[in-house]
Each structure stands twice: as C-alpha cells, then as structure tokens.
Amino acid sequence: MKYLPIDNKLFKKNRKNFAAKMKPNSLAVFNSNDIYPISADSTIPFEQHRDIFYLSGVDQEESILVLFPDCPKEKHKEILFLKETNEHIAIWEGEKLTKENAFKTSGIKTVYWLQDMEKTIFELMSQCDTVYINTNEHYRANVDTETREDRFTKWLKEKYPAHTVAKSNPILQRLRSVKDAIEIDLIQQACNITEKGFRRILNFVKPGVWEYEIEAEFIHEFLRHRSKKFAYTPIVASGNNANVLHYIENNQQCKAGDLILMDVGAEYANYSSDMTRSVPVSGRFSERQKAVYNAVNKVKNEATKLLISGTDWADYHIEVGKIMTSELLDLKLLDKADVQNENPDWPAYKKYFMHGTSHHMGLDTHDYGILTEPMQANMVFTVEPGIYIPEEGFGIRLEDDVVIQKSGAPFNLMRNIPIEADEIEDIMNS
C-alpha cells in the first residue's frame, strides 16, 4: 500500500462499537471484494470493501472477518480468514499478509487461512442463534453485479437455513457516518493532497490545454504524495461541458475566455476527499463570470453555517434553496414571478441548481449516513452549490469538505485550498 500504517486502535474501536449493537449470541461476517476481470488475464485494480476495511484495516482480496462477541471460546470472538501466502505468490504478486502482520494491522489475534473457513464457520454456527449478513443498502446503490459478499450470503443462508438473519448495514450506516479522530486525520490528508494537485494546475492552465492534460497534472501530484488514485472519476469540464453534471470524457480543448469546472479529489488510505473549483482558462474572470462565481461562493458559505449538530437534512436543503433563490434573483436569472408561480416540488431555483448541496463523505465519496436522522458532531459533509447556465456557455460549482462540530460552525478540511475569485486570479497570473 502507498499509505502509511494506520494505528490499529481505530479498527479495535470500530469492532467494539459494532459488537455493542449486535443481538445476544449473534455472529457477523464481512467479506473482501472480488478482483474483477476485464478480459484475457486483465483485471480491474483491486478495491477493498469499505466495511471489512473499517472493521479490520485488512486491505487485500480473499479475506473474511467474523465477529462473535458471545462465543464460548475466547479466541473465536474475533477471527480473520486470509488467503495463505507462499513463496510463489511473494515472487509473482508480492507477499500477502502473514498472520503476524495481519495482527499488527487489525489487532485481531486469531488469524486462520481461508481453507479453514468452512469447518470453523460450522462450529461457530452451531453456537450462535443469529447471523448478521452484510447487504448494500446505501440510498444511491444500484448494483447489478453479484459480489463476493452476495455469494457468501447465499451460501450461508442455504447451508444454515434455521438461523435468524439480521442486517449489518443499519449498524454500519450509523457507526461509519460519525468519524473517529484518526479517520478525520486521514480525510484531512486526502484533502491536503488534493490541495497540492489544485495548486499545481493553477500554474498549468492556459488557453489551448486539454482537459485530459489537467487530469494528468492532478494524478501526477496525487501519486507523488501517497495517494493511489482519484477518489472518484474526475470531472474536468471546460465551457459548456460544465453544464453536464457528470461529464467525465475530459477530452476537449480549453478555450480562451471559458471557465473550467474541476470536480476532483484524491483518496488516501481508502478515505476520500471531494473538491470542486471553477477557474478561468485565461486567468481572469469576465465581469459576468465573477458575479456568478461570487454568488455560488456566497451560497456555499451561508450553507456551511447551517451544518450544525441537530440539523435536519430535508430542512437544510429547503434553507439552502431560499439562499440560492435570492442570489438567482440578484443575477436576473429568475424574477419574482418565477418564484411566485413555482412548483413546490421543483422550486424555480432548480432550473439553475438541480442537485443536492451536501452528502456524507468518508471511506466512500458518497458515504454512509441515514438522511432521516439529525446531523451529529464528527460527521463529514461536502458543501457544493452550483449555478449552471447553458445559454451563457458556463457552469460554476464550488465544493469543500467540512466536519460538523459539537457546537458552532463546522471545521473546513479544505480551508487552505484557494477559492476566492481574486485569489484564484492572483495565483494564475503570478
């Protein structure tokens, strides 16, 4: 792994918190992701399932975590099953986790090789009443592929049909949404790497560069600082491309007078950052571009103030809508009649700002969190308003990542990334 070792007290704490939410005499199982094939012998780079990583720190394929807090055998309260490493694997792929290194990573004392899994599970299932399966119930999830977790769950339910089945996901949704201090430090590191990439491109952008060249500058800087990749598919959208919310082709040339919307973030140790900035190709905003830019920045700043402990998700977005409506009126994009005659289910401001303002962030870019429950201290959210004007040939979005505090305004993890229009221009022209 490119990232530095993580203190395993994080994973010990996460397991303890999860175990405290389990039913009496129950067992929970978590699987690594598959390595997915492309064609021939090619594969997609491995990405660990965030749940087993959250609970163990194990970051390799063919791994299984079992938690059984009430197990009669002390050594079976926590078990890791790993792919057995050997000299051949070490030569061709690099050594996998040894039992000793797995303990150092996770703090789990009992580590078995994967070939011992079925007989061990048989023993454990004879001792428990309930088994927790791990399903993907994220509100944005739309998965057609059968995962390793899915296959294991199918096998487990067929093999042991008499057991009561419970779900891990509701527990994890709540636990993972509230970050430990170690996690916030890791997200901060991802944001710091993103800052380095952004400062690099401010000195690179000029008329004639291509969107993919900007993407290349970002990943160059990310890799230099122990990030293995973008946290999500990057958006580098010049001109009218910015009005396509999920534009990812990044294959157009940047023209003088245009703006570039860049929605780009580095990952670090599987934790995400999520930044959006909009900059002028020529190094200077036009008067109109700057007016819209400052309006978006104002909405972002005002929306950020609303992200406090106890805030209701739905109410928050209603208030942000009011702030955005005021700015759109000032910009003459809306008039009073538009607002008076608006559809309550699709307010007038949605013509120019059609997406949400914030989402949970952490191990996943769109992280776990239950939107019907109040916001809590140490949740991490994006703040990302935008104004999109196809008829004027540009769109602007600005986005920071913030941590909700016990009281007062949230803490901005991207406080050092330039965002004021004048600062952007000064750096680009220095």
Salt bridges, closest charged atoms under 4 A:
ASP34 OD1 - ARG148 NH1 3.77
ASP34 OD1 - ARG151 NH2 2.87
GLU47 OE1 - ARG50 NH2 2.99
GLU47 OE2 - LYS228 NZ 3.37
GLU47 OE2 - LYS229 NZ 3.79
ASP51 OD2 - HIS49 ND1 3.86
ASP51 OD1 - ARG176 NH1 2.59
GLU61 OE2 - LYS83 NZ 3.89
GLU61 OE2 - LYS96 NZ 2.91
GLU62 OE2 - LYS83 NZ 3.73
GLU78 OE2 - ARG15 NE 3.04
GLU93 OE1 - LYS96 NZ 3.43
GLU100 OE2 - LYS104 NZ 3.64
ASP116 OD1 - LYS119 NZ 3.69
GLU123 OE2 - LYS73 NZ 2.98
GLU123 OE2 - HIS76 ND1 3.74
GLU137 OE1 - LYS167 NZ 3.16
GLU146 OE2 - LYS154 NZ 2.91
ASP180 OD1 - LYS13 NZ 2.68
GLU195 OE2 - ARG199 NE 2.91
GLU217 OE1 - ARG200 NE 2.72
GLU221 OE1 - ARG200 NH1 2.78
GLU221 OE2 - ARG224 NH1 2.95
GLU221 OE2 - HIS225 ND1 3.88
ASP263 OD2 - ARG397 NH2 2.94
ASP274 OD2 - HIS359 NE2 3.13
GLU302 OE2 - LYS305 NZ 3.07
GLU319 OE2 - LYS322 NZ 3.18
GLU327 OE2 - LYS298 NZ 3.30
ASP364 OD2 - ARG176 NH2 2.76
ASP367 OD1 - ARG176 NH2 2.75
ASP367 OD2 - LYS179 NZ 2.61
GLU373 OE2 - ARG174 NH2 2.55
GLU384 OE2 - HIS359 NE2 3.07
GLU392 OE2 - ARG288 NH2 2.95
ASP400 OD1 - ARG277 NH2 2.79
ASP400 OD2 - LYS300 NZ 2.92
ASP422 OD1 - LYS290 NZ 3.11
GLU425 OE1 - ARG284 NH1 3.81
GLU425 OE1 - LYS290 NZ 3.10
